Amino acid sequence: MRLLPRLAAYRGRRYLALGCLWAAGQLLLFATGLILQQVFNDATAGHPAYSTSLSLLAVLAPARIVLAAIYWGAMVYWPAWFDAVGGWIRANLLASILVAPGPPSERMPATTGEAVSRFRDDVEDLGRYPDIAVGVVGSLLFAVASVAVMFRIDALMTAAVALPLVGVLIATHVLSSLIRAYHRRMREQGAAVTGFIGEMFAGVLVLKTAGAVDRALGRFRERNARRATAAVRAQLATDLMSTLGGVSPGLTTGLILLLAASGMRERTFTVGDLALFTTYAANLSSLPWLLGRLMFQRREASVAVERLGRLMPDRNPEAVLAEGPVYLGGDPPPAPPAARTPELRLRTLEVRGLTAIHPSSDAGVRDLDLRLGRGELLVVTGPIGAGKTTLLRALVGLVPRQGGSIRWNGRSLTDPGEVLVPPQVAYVGQAPALTSAALEENIRLGWESPQASLRSALEAAQLSEDVGRMPAGLETVVGSRGSRLSGGQVQRAAIARALVREPDLLILDDVSSALDGPTEERLWEALAGTGVAILAASHRRATLRRADRIILLERGRAVASGKLDELVERSPSFRRLWDTP
Amino acid sequence: MSIDVIGTPAGARPAGAGAWRLIAARLAPERFRLAWLALALLVSTALPLMGPQLTARFVNLALARGPLRTMALLAVAYLATQVLAQAATVVSSYLASGCAWRTTNRLREEVAGHALRLDMTFHGRHTPGEMIERVDGDLLGLATMISSFVINAVGGAMVLLGTIVLVWLVDVRIGLALTLLVAVGAGTLILSQRRAAGFADASREASARLFGSIEEWLQASEDIRANGAGRHVVRRLHERVADAFRADRRWEVWGGLVISQTELTFALGTVVMLVLGVLLLRQGTITVGTLVLLFLYAQMVQSPIEQMVNQAKELQKAGEAAGRVARLLRERSSIRDPSEALALPATGPLSLRFCDVTFAYGADPPVIRRVSLDLDAGRTLGLVGRTGSGKTTLARLALRLYDPQLGAVQLGGVDARSARLDDICRRTRLVTQEVQLFAASVRENITLFDPAVDDSRVRGALEEVGLGEWLRRMPEGLDTPLKGGGVGLSAGEEQLIALARVFVADPGLIVLDEPSSRLDPLSEARLQEATQRLLRGRTAIVIAHRLSTLAAVDEVGVLEGGILVEHGPRSELIADDGSRFARMLQGAPA
């Protein structure tokens, strides 16, 4: 993929404008050198050239003012392009994970932390590539013009200015991978230190009560020392490299003096030429750094786009840069509401031969059948690792299935994620997640419905009393990941979030594990009152007792199914589960 | 008994002063390195100042058609000063970063130790994430500040001072002009930077909000998707992006102004110096070489000023960080060793007694109200009650993780407040629902980093909890690393590891806090067996919210709203149909 044109073309006019501003600035800088040359030549010439020298200086002043204004304009305008590119790509990524068809589980990185760094750092890397390219184009423009001027004055000395630059370019290229290795080592050691701090404070209770605080600190000291060594080395490596780049203007000036000695005595090389050479040499000294940076950023960007591609459907890097809108004005149009289609109202859900296996392990469900009608309660039970959660997640399309058919009202579905979602189906996972927004936003998540239906959802989810006790009511900000609520409240908020969507089928994964007995009892009572069909994974007796039918899973296969008393009678495995609690 | 939180205002001390006090005391061991650092810094700043002097003499010689040899020598000298100065810069940076890291590491270990020893009321208010920020984030800022302050601010100030003095020596008027230029440049830079700082913070905050939200959405991605809320959340993303854009643009308006304004000041300053120079040249006061010298010096003052002003900003940030660290170091634990300690019985089970105990967290209403309870040595007590009834708090009072406001807790007949904390730690153990594993070996996870425990005891403990087979499967035995690239454990196995820790410690009193609530029936059965073995011959409090967990305890206590409403032998309570416990057993599926 030709990344640079693709990235530059997004909001391309803004990018072009930035490029023009930058180039204009470099041209003014070039002109400054020429003016200074004349100023010093006139000053050396003596009377009456002093006055020309002074009037040239009078021209130089406004030129510098214009230059400063151009720089300022470019900086102020820059976010209009850079933030647009970032917003565009990030919206594409988020839409892939939250909206695009097909199971998202294969697209999500292993940890959320890793996913965030994709969203932040990889997208940043993509934007930086054209950003640096603009700077390089301007600087190359300056380099061509200034080398041409210097060459006309003295070819040998131009080489003295240019060759060290090439040397620095090569040296930095060679050294940069070494430096990256040092910095990687430092980051790893840093992560070990912060990780251990986190563990010590998360485990403060066990360390304290076991009198192990001092011993843990001893371990901490070792990790600290290792990190310090790595950090000092990384710093040294970086300094050595920037010194190499930094020597060049001083070094170049020294070389110019050495080579200019005889020419200056013979007046073939003037004081003005000296001023011009040193000024241009100083400006050019950042060029190798910039070129190195461009090459580095090009590599980073192509790695980043590959990595980001893995977040997209079919792992397609092209999709990362698919055309899409961005709303820097801050008024994105509202999402279209989900329409309730009469022919999609639940009559039957039929699953045949469903197989869904984790790619990494062998766990999951195999060859599973189930059937559910309006208003029924079907409970899937079995020991941990039997495949209950995988079954439910495959049904709502969160993980892929390797085989089997899912029929909704008799119609076979390729992607259950398109039909087994609100308003037909709502799903409450095992460990529901909230975001730090207000409680109402957390429950609605953009779902438009009258306040009365929100109230009845809260009522049924056994959350009304809790909300009543909160001083800010539904406006209560629930804290990051719902941390200001208790575990039971988070779970009931998630149930309310599902119920407000008024689904025909509710899929509940072990939701009562954080609820106490009486609350759980009232919840099931209320759910029964709504007439919603329920598919629940649970090993709680209160749930099993209410089931119209139970499916017992063991190692991913259905080993028995039927009503509670039938199973107690017929299945020894079920009796074991029922008796152990 | 409430404790001040870290957020207490610092008072109106100048920014940075706190940082220096905190650091100065801990820099002492670095004396000799600091002396070398000063020398390196002097070399790296003094040598570049010679550059323009050499150039000026070179130009004058050339114009006077002086000897070529001398000119060449001047050029070589120029080269040598440049190379040496750069080498000195690298050395000083190396020395400075070493000093900075060692100093902040000492402070980091001190802060971590201090914070870990604070009482649980403190830890209840501060998350591990926050503590990482205090112990590492803030001190990381200090380390950068120390090293870059020395290099940039001190080094920059030396260059600046040297340049000004040298120009004053050339001509008083031009010296005055340069001094004015520096003053105006620095002044405007400081003013507009102060203006810009708020916008920079706002821009960083907007970006932090954007990525914080993204993190939450990703965390909740399945919930969002399965609730058909994807498009709504993408719309929210666009809103956050727009917020960040507005903040970025406002920041660029001011931040850009700072940069271009500085450029402008020094560009115009150079023009002014040259104009003055040419005027003096016309008078015949100075030579062309001196004009070149003035030009070069005018260009040398810009970057030190920028560096110093940037440092001022860093210094302020570091001052804030140091303030937070200093406040943390001022925190005092309310749980302290007594001045004269009584010893707990050294071996055997400990008896436990609550005498009319009342306890509240800070200024909140009491969560334990007038609880009196006797538990003979070697007996086990099951605590039941709804969430929030005070079970956990009561059990933690027994370990002196808190002190009661009224009444007393006695361990082995000794008031817990009269016993040494080490002594209590040695004789008691706590097992919680959340098992914290460390990125360390299996052995260290069991012994909690105690090298004195020999391997046979560790193996024995693992056998006792039923992890013997598991250990034999470990590739490196007891040295196998857990977590962080090591072996992952199931929730049940983690619980068993926690029990093995207790077996190794062989305590006289154990508190088991809801150890089985997240387990499936089969893992729970395995845990039950290990627990029974562990509790044999020891005093214990067992908290469980499933009544079946309490099948083997000797006594049962029922808590309601912090009041011990019922307490007696389990068998008696079961036999009494009117008892709360018996009613609970009937009501719940047992």
HADDOCK unambig.tbl for C-alpha pairs under 7 A between the chains (distance, minus, plus):
assign (segid A and resid 43 and name CA) (segid B and resid 278 and name CA) 6.59 0.50 0.50
assign (segid A and resid 44 and name CA) (segid B and resid 288 and name CA) 6.30 0.50 0.50
assign (segid A and resid 50 and name CA) (segid B and resid 278 and name CA) 6.86 0.50 0.50
assign (segid A and resid 50 and name CA) (segid B and resid 282 and name CA) 6.87 0.50 0.50
assign (segid A and resid 54 and name CA) (segid B and resid 275 and name CA) 6.29 0.50 0.50
assign (segid A and resid 57 and name CA) (segid B and resid 271 and name CA) 6.28 0.50 0.50
assign (segid A and resid 57 and name CA) (segid B and resid 275 and name CA) 6.99 0.50 0.50
assign (segid A and resid 61 and name CA) (segid B and resid 268 and name CA) 5.98 0.50 0.50
assign (segid A and resid 61 and name CA) (segid B and resid 271 and name CA) 6.69 0.50 0.50
assign (segid A and resid 64 and name CA) (segid B and resid 264 and name CA) 6.44 0.50 0.50
assign (segid A and resid 64 and name CA) (segid B and resid 267 and name CA) 6.48 0.50 0.50
assign (segid A and resid 65 and name CA) (segid B and resid 264 and name CA) 6.28 0.50 0.50
assign (segid A and resid 68 and name CA) (segid B and resid 260 and name CA) 4.96 0.50 0.50
assign (segid A and resid 68 and name CA) (segid B and resid 261 and name CA) 6.87 0.50 0.50
assign (segid A and resid 68 and name CA) (segid B and resid 263 and name CA) 6.70 0.50 0.50
assign (segid A and resid 68 and name CA) (segid B and resid 264 and name CA) 5.83 0.50 0.50
assign (segid A and resid 71 and name CA) (segid B and resid 260 and name CA) 6.25 0.50 0.50
assign (segid A and resid 72 and name CA) (segid B and resid 256 and name CA) 5.23 0.50 0.50
assign (segid A and resid 72 and name CA) (segid B and resid 257 and name CA) 6.03 0.50 0.50
assign (segid A and resid 72 and name CA) (segid B and resid 260 and name CA) 5.78 0.50 0.50
assign (segid A and resid 75 and name CA) (segid B and resid 252 and name CA) 5.97 0.50 0.50
assign (segid A and resid 75 and name CA) (segid B and resid 256 and name CA) 5.65 0.50 0.50
assign (segid A and resid 76 and name CA) (segid B and resid 249 and name CA) 6.09 0.50 0.50
assign (segid A and resid 76 and name CA) (segid B and resid 252 and name CA) 5.02 0.50 0.50
assign (segid A and resid 76 and name CA) (segid B and resid 253 and name CA) 5.24 0.50 0.50
assign (segid A and resid 76 and name CA) (segid B and resid 256 and name CA) 6.66 0.50 0.50
assign (segid A and resid 79 and name CA) (segid B and resid 245 and name CA) 6.51 0.50 0.50
assign (segid A and resid 79 and name CA) (segid B and resid 248 and name CA) 6.51 0.50 0.50
assign (segid A and resid 79 and name CA) (segid B and resid 249 and name CA) 6.05 0.50 0.50
assign (segid A and resid 83 and name CA) (segid B and resid 245 and name CA) 6.04 0.50 0.50
assign (segid A and resid 87 and name CA) (segid B and resid 238 and name CA) 6.91 0.50 0.50
assign (segid A and resid 87 and name CA) (segid B and resid 241 and name CA) 5.81 0.50 0.50
assign (segid A and resid 91 and name CA) (segid B and resid 234 and name CA) 6.26 0.50 0.50
assign (segid A and resid 91 and name CA) (segid B and resid 237 and name CA) 6.89 0.50 0.50
assign (segid A and resid 94 and name CA) (segid B and resid 234 and name CA) 6.53 0.50 0.50
assign (segid A and resid 95 and name CA) (segid B and resid 230 and name CA) 6.92 0.50 0.50
assign (segid A and resid 95 and name CA) (segid B and resid 234 and name CA) 6.29 0.50 0.50
assign (segid A and resid 98 and name CA) (segid B and resid 221 and name CA) 6.20 0.50 0.50
assign (segid A and resid 98 and name CA) (segid B and resid 224 and name CA) 6.82 0.50 0.50
assign (segid A and resid 98 and name CA) (segid B and resid 225 and name CA) 5.23 0.50 0.50
assign (segid A and resid 98 and name CA) (segid B and resid 230 and name CA) 4.66 0.50 0.50
assign (segid A and resid 99 and name CA) (segid B and resid 225 and name CA) 6.68 0.50 0.50
assign (segid A and resid 99 and name CA) (segid B and resid 230 and name CA) 5.05 0.50 0.50
assign (segid A and resid 99 and name CA) (segid B and resid 231 and name CA) 6.49 0.50 0.50
assign (segid A and resid 112 and name CA) (segid B and resid 215 and name CA) 6.68 0.50 0.50
assign (segid A and resid 112 and name CA) (segid B and resid 218 and name CA) 6.40 0.50 0.50
assign (segid A and resid 112 and name CA) (segid B and resid 219 and name CA) 6.13 0.50 0.50
assign (segid A and resid 116 and name CA) (segid B and resid 214 and name CA) 6.92 0.50 0.50
assign (segid A and resid 116 and name CA) (segid B and resid 215 and name CA) 5.74 0.50 0.50
assign (segid A and resid 194 and name CA) (segid B and resid 132 and name CA) 6.16 0.50 0.50
assign (segid A and resid 194 and name CA) (segid B and resid 136 and name CA) 6.72 0.50 0.50
assign (segid A and resid 197 and name CA) (segid B and resid 132 and name CA) 5.94 0.50 0.50
assign (segid A and resid 198 and name CA) (segid B and resid 128 and name CA) 5.24 0.50 0.50
assign (segid A and resid 198 and name CA) (segid B and resid 129 and name CA) 6.57 0.50 0.50
assign (segid A and resid 198 and name CA) (segid B and resid 132 and name CA) 6.07 0.50 0.50
assign (segid A and resid 199 and name CA) (segid B and resid 438 and name CA) 6.13 0.50 0.50
assign (segid A and resid 201 and name CA) (segid B and resid 116 and name CA) 6.95 0.50 0.50
assign (segid A and resid 201 and name CA) (segid B and resid 128 and name CA) 5.13 0.50 0.50
assign (segid A and resid 202 and name CA) (segid B and resid 128 and name CA) 5.54 0.50 0.50
assign (segid A and resid 202 and name CA) (segid B and resid 436 and name CA) 6.80 0.50 0.50
assign (segid A and resid 203 and name CA) (segid B and resid 436 and name CA) 5.18 0.50 0.50
assign (segid A and resid 204 and name CA) (segid B and resid 116 and name CA) 6.47 0.50 0.50
assign (segid A and resid 206 and name CA) (segid B and resid 430 and name CA) 6.90 0.50 0.50
assign (segid A and resid 209 and name CA) (segid B and resid 425 and name CA) 5.04 0.50 0.50
assign (segid A and resid 209 and name CA) (segid B and resid 429 and name CA) 6.10 0.50 0.50
assign (segid A and resid 209 and name CA) (segid B and resid 430 and name CA) 6.64 0.50 0.50
assign (segid A and resid 210 and name CA) (segid B and resid 425 and name CA) 5.30 0.50 0.50
assign (segid A and resid 210 and name CA) (segid B and resid 426 and name CA) 6.66 0.50 0.50
assign (segid A and resid 210 and name CA) (segid B and resid 429 and name CA) 6.40 0.50 0.50
assign (segid A and resid 211 and name CA) (segid B and resid 422 and name CA) 6.30 0.50 0.50
assign (segid A and resid 211 and name CA) (segid B and resid 425 and name CA) 5.16 0.50 0.50
assign (segid A and resid 211 and name CA) (segid B and resid 426 and name CA) 6.74 0.50 0.50
assign (segid A and resid 212 and name CA) (segid B and resid 448 and name CA) 6.24 0.50 0.50
assign (segid A and resid 213 and name CA) (segid B and resid 116 and name CA) 6.95 0.50 0.50
assign (segid A and resid 215 and name CA) (segid B and resid 449 and name CA) 5.74 0.50 0.50
assign (segid A and resid 215 and name CA) (segid B and resid 450 and name CA) 6.65 0.50 0.50
assign (segid A and resid 216 and name CA) (segid B and resid 449 and name CA) 6.36 0.50 0.50
assign (segid A and resid 217 and name CA) (segid B and resid 113 and name CA) 6.62 0.50 0.50
assign (segid A and resid 221 and name CA) (segid B and resid 109 and name CA) 6.62 0.50 0.50
assign (segid A and resid 224 and name CA) (segid B and resid 105 and name CA) 6.40 0.50 0.50
assign (segid A and resid 228 and name CA) (segid B and resid 101 and name CA) 5.65 0.50 0.50
assign (segid A and resid 232 and name CA) (segid B and resid 94 and name CA) 6.85 0.50 0.50
assign (segid A and resid 232 and name CA) (segid B and resid 97 and name CA) 5.96 0.50 0.50
assign (segid A and resid 232 and name CA) (segid B and resid 98 and name CA) 5.93 0.50 0.50
assign (segid A and resid 236 and name CA) (segid B and resid 94 and name CA) 5.83 0.50 0.50
assign (segid A and resid 239 and name CA) (segid B and resid 90 and name CA) 6.01 0.50 0.50
assign (segid A and resid 240 and name CA) (segid B and resid 90 and name CA) 6.59 0.50 0.50
assign (segid A and resid 243 and name CA) (segid B and resid 86 and name CA) 6.29 0.50 0.50
assign (segid A and resid 247 and name CA) (segid B and resid 82 and name CA) 6.92 0.50 0.50
assign (segid A and resid 247 and name CA) (segid B and resid 83 and name CA) 6.82 0.50 0.50
assign (segid A and resid 247 and name CA) (segid B and resid 86 and name CA) 6.81 0.50 0.50
assign (segid A and resid 250 and name CA) (segid B and resid 82 and name CA) 5.86 0.50 0.50
assign (segid A and resid 251 and name CA) (segid B and resid 79 and name CA) 5.84 0.50 0.50
assign (segid A and resid 251 and name CA) (segid B and resid 82 and name CA) 6.69 0.50 0.50
assign (segid A and resid 254 and name CA) (segid B and resid 75 and name CA) 5.55 0.50 0.50
assign (segid A and resid 254 and name CA) (segid B and resid 76 and name CA) 6.88 0.50 0.50
assign (segid A and resid 254 and name CA) (segid B and resid 78 and name CA) 5.71 0.50 0.50
assign (segid A and resid 254 and name CA) (segid B and resid 79 and name CA) 4.93 0.50 0.50
assign (segid A and resid 257 and name CA) (segid B and resid 75 and name CA) 5.40 0.50 0.50
assign (segid A and resid 258 and name CA) (segid B and resid 72 and name CA) 5.58 0.50 0.50
assign (segid A and resid 258 and name CA) (segid B and resid 75 and name CA) 5.14 0.50 0.50
assign (segid A and resid 261 and name CA) (segid B and resid 62 and name CA) 6.90 0.50 0.50
assign (segid A and resid 261 and name CA) (segid B and resid 68 and name CA) 6.63 0.50 0.50
assign (segid A and resid 261 and name CA) (segid B and resid 71 and name CA) 6.17 0.50 0.50
assign (segid A and resid 261 and name CA) (segid B and resid 72 and name CA) 6.65 0.50 0.50
assign (segid A and resid 262 and name CA) (segid B and resid 68 and name CA) 6.65 0.50 0.50
assign (segid A and resid 264 and name CA) (segid B and resid 62 and name CA) 5.59 0.50 0.50
assign (segid A and resid 265 and name CA) (segid B and resid 62 and name CA) 4.74 0.50 0.50
assign (segid A and resid 265 and name CA) (segid B and resid 63 and name CA) 6.24 0.50 0.50
assign (segid A and resid 265 and name CA) (segid B and resid 65 and name CA) 5.00 0.50 0.50
assign (segid A and resid 326 and name CA) (segid B and resid 238 and name CA) 6.77 0.50 0.50
assign (segid A and resid 327 and name CA) (segid B and resid 238 and name CA) 6.15 0.50 0.50
assign (segid A and resid 327 and name CA) (segid B and resid 242 and name CA) 6.47 0.50 0.50
assign (segid A and resid 328 and name CA) (segid B and resid 241 and name CA) 6.93 0.50 0.50
assign (segid A and resid 328 and name CA) (segid B and resid 242 and name CA) 4.40 0.50 0.50
assign (segid A and resid 328 and name CA) (segid B and resid 245 and name CA) 6.55 0.50 0.50
assign (segid A and resid 329 and name CA) (segid B and resid 242 and name CA) 6.26 0.50 0.50
assign (segid A and resid 330 and name CA) (segid B and resid 239 and name CA) 5.44 0.50 0.50
assign (segid A and resid 330 and name CA) (segid B and resid 242 and name CA) 4.91 0.50 0.50
assign (segid A and resid 332 and name CA) (segid B and resid 235 and name CA) 6.15 0.50 0.50
assign (segid A and resid 332 and name CA) (segid B and resid 238 and name CA) 6.46 0.50 0.50
assign (segid A and resid 332 and name CA) (segid B and resid 239 and name CA) 6.90 0.50 0.50
assign (segid A and resid 334 and name CA) (segid B and resid 235 and name CA) 6.94 0.50 0.50
assign (segid A and resid 335 and name CA) (segid B and resid 231 and name CA) 5.60 0.50 0.50
assign (segid A and resid 335 and name CA) (segid B and resid 232 and name CA) 5.37 0.50 0.50
assign (segid A and resid 335 and name CA) (segid B and resid 235 and name CA) 6.96 0.50 0.50
assign (segid A and resid 383 and name CA) (segid B and resid 520 and name CA) 6.19 0.50 0.50
assign (segid A and resid 384 and name CA) (segid B and resid 520 and name CA) 5.66 0.50 0.50
assign (segid A and resid 396 and name CA) (segid B and resid 226 and name CA) 6.86 0.50 0.50
assign (segid A and resid 398 and name CA) (segid B and resid 222 and name CA) 6.96 0.50 0.50
assign (segid A and resid 421 and name CA) (segid B and resid 226 and name CA) 5.75 0.50 0.50
assign (segid A and resid 421 and name CA) (segid B and resid 227 and name CA) 6.30 0.50 0.50
assign (segid A and resid 421 and name CA) (segid B and resid 228 and name CA) 5.96 0.50 0.50
assign (segid A and resid 422 and name CA) (segid B and resid 227 and name CA) 5.94 0.50 0.50
assign (segid A and resid 422 and name CA) (segid B and resid 228 and name CA) 5.75 0.50 0.50
assign (segid A and resid 426 and name CA) (segid B and resid 226 and name CA) 6.59 0.50 0.50
assign (segid A and resid 426 and name CA) (segid B and resid 227 and name CA) 5.97 0.50 0.50
assign (segid A and resid 427 and name CA) (segid B and resid 226 and name CA) 5.93 0.50 0.50
assign (segid A and resid 427 and name CA) (segid B and resid 227 and name CA) 6.83 0.50 0.50
assign (segid A and resid 432 and name CA) (segid B and resid 223 and name CA) 6.74 0.50 0.50
assign (segid A and resid 433 and name CA) (segid B and resid 219 and name CA) 6.86 0.50 0.50
assign (segid A and resid 433 and name CA) (segid B and resid 220 and name CA) 4.94 0.50 0.50
assign (segid A and resid 433 and name CA) (segid B and resid 223 and name CA) 6.69 0.50 0.50
assign (segid A and resid 434 and name CA) (segid B and resid 220 and name CA) 6.56 0.50 0.50
assign (segid A and resid 435 and name CA) (segid B and resid 216 and name CA) 5.66 0.50 0.50
assign (segid A and resid 445 and name CA) (segid B and resid 229 and name CA) 5.85 0.50 0.50
assign (segid A and resid 445 and name CA) (segid B and resid 232 and name CA) 6.78 0.50 0.50
assign (segid A and resid 446 and name CA) (segid B and resid 229 and name CA) 6.57 0.50 0.50
assign (segid A and resid 446 and name CA) (segid B and resid 232 and name CA) 5.57 0.50 0.50
assign (segid A and resid 481 and name CA) (segid B and resid 216 and name CA) 6.78 0.50 0.50
assign (segid A and resid 498 and name CA) (segid B and resid 227 and name CA) 6.82 0.50 0.50
assign (segid A and resid 541 and name CA) (segid B and resid 589 and name CA) 6.96 0.50 0.50
assign (segid A and resid 577 and name CA) (segid B and resid 521 and name CA) 6.91 0.50 0.50
assign (segid A and resid 580 and name CA) (segid B and resid 521 and name CA) 5.92 0.50 0.50
assign (segid A and resid 581 and name CA) (segid B and resid 521 and name CA) 5.49 0.50 0.50
